[in-house]
């Protein structure tokens, strides 16, 4: 078995961070969850609160209706953070695909897919470093603190699913940016959980990104909490394992021909004239 390239973990993380900040799009994605947390988590309650500028301009019932959704909005931002940070890994891979680097990485003497796992490790490290400040920026802690912390671990499983899925389906960076807009649908489960009554809220579990949100919003008692955590582990784990196997099987490492590849039209050749 071929050994993975020997590199120190911190230099590898530093190299990935430099790749992120060299381009404005990934840099914006890194800081977007902080802005969303500050605006939606703290800004919205202050604007609508009794001391806010809109306190006397909006009917009290409307304010109460909006504030009743704050826990769902907080969970929305947390899910959005996982989806966005997962997209970062896909954007890096697609950049390397466009630059012709990925085929070279695949030829290095290492276990198949080693650079995919290393990039996922970088995404987890970035998420671990960022999630605390994001939670603090939006004052997101609600419910039992232990359950809330456990739900963030389940949310972290969104990262490899988003990164691998977007990297496999898209052929290049342009297609990846288009697909990123489609993947924003995966941030809807917290809103669905707030809109669906009672046990119907569990239908949001059709999204693999949903399972951390029920732990914060709708799970009651240990059995439901364990069921939500297990649902996240099984759904995200199964999808990520399948995508990783598919990525390893591809000759270029991560990005195949792509879901949106346009096959050039070949004009029929005219018969030779004699």
Buried (B, 14 or more C-beta within 10 A) or exposed (E): EEEBBEEEEEEBBEEBBEBBEEBEBBEEBBEBBBEBBBBBBBBBBEBBEEEBEEBEEEEEEEBEEBBEBBBBBBBBBBBBBBBBBBBBBBBBBBBBBBEEBBEEBBEEEBEBBBBBBBBBBBBBBBBEEBBEEBBBBBBBEBEEEEBBEBBBBBBBBBBBBBBBBBBBBBBBBEBBBEBBEEBEEBBBBBBBBBEBEEEEBBEBBEBBBBBBBBBBBBBEEEEBBEBBBEBBBEBBBEBBEEBBEBBBEBEBBBBBEBEBEEEEEEEEEEEEEE
